Amino acid sequence: MKKSLLVSLIIAFCLLNLQTNAQSSLTKETSRNHLFIELVGSGGFYSLNYERMVNPKLYVRLGLSYLNTRNAEIQFPDGEVRRSTKAFTVPIFVGRLIGKNNHYFEVGAGVIPNLFLVDEANPAIEDEFFLYGGLIVGYRYQPDTKGIIFRAGFTPWFTFKEFIPLPGLSIGYRF
């Protein structure tokens, strides 16, 4: 479980430091960094995200979500209902923007590692790690330079056994 989380974080770090020849096409005036909060979407209930433009139309993204469920019963991806006290979600995505003049159609795919820390009152149950796939299809308003970013779209999660359709709404800042 901890090895899978470590591998996911290493992959995310490598993606964020990805260097390509296309990067040279960015001008000094073009802002490449984005910080945003996403509601519902790829990080679950909410997520805080950092995105880096690799070239003017390609990005990599790393997010983090933490949810204290206060001993709520949660249906886990294996179908079992258990008590969980905390949940961590780390969306890691690569995406492409199609369009111009600040209005884009966005498509992306990635992995969504989830770590559930179970009820501490029952030491017989262990923490659990699940890995989902994720997609992004939607609209993005994004200025070429610094400014507000807005995103709205369809951000489903999936495994080999299930498909969870989710909407996604984001607002952030490009710098």
Residue, then its C-alpha position, 0 to 999 in steps of 0.5 A: m500500500k505505502k509502496s504504491l503511494l510512493v510510486s504514484l508520488i514519484i511519477a507525479f514529481c517526474l511529470l511535473n519536471l517533464q522537459t520537452n522540446a516543445q517547451s521552447s515554444l513558450t514565450k516569456e510572456t506566457s504564464r505556465n503555472h496554475l493553482f486552482i480548487e476543484l469542487v467534486g471532480s477528479g479529487g473527490f469532494y474537493s481538491l487543491n491543484y497545481e498545474r504546469m504547462v509543458n507547452p502552450k496546449l499540454y499540461v501536467r497536474l498534481g492535486l491533493s484532497y483530504l477529507n475527515t469523514r468523522n467515522a462515517e460509513i463509506q462504501f469502498p471500491d471493493g463494494e464493502v461498507r466500512r468506517s473510515t476516519k480520513a481519506f486522502t486523494v491525489p489526482i495526477f493528470v496529463g491534459r490537452l487544450i484544443g482551441k484559441n482566444n482563451h476558450y478551450f475544449e479540455v481533454g485529459a487522463g490520469v490516475i487517482p490514488n486514494l488512501f483510506l485510514v480506517d476507524e482507529a477504534n478497531p485495530a483489526i481493520e487496516d488502512e486501505f489504498f485504491l487506485y482509480g483511473g480518471l478522465i477530464v472532458g470539458y470547457r476551460y477559460q484560460p488567459d494567455t498570461k496571468g489571470i483567473i481560470f475557470r473550468a467545468g466538465f465531466t470528470p469520471w473515475f473508473t476501475f475495471k469493475e466500476f464507472i463513477p460519473l462526476p461533474g467537475l467545477s474549478i476556479g483558479y489563478r494562472f501565474 
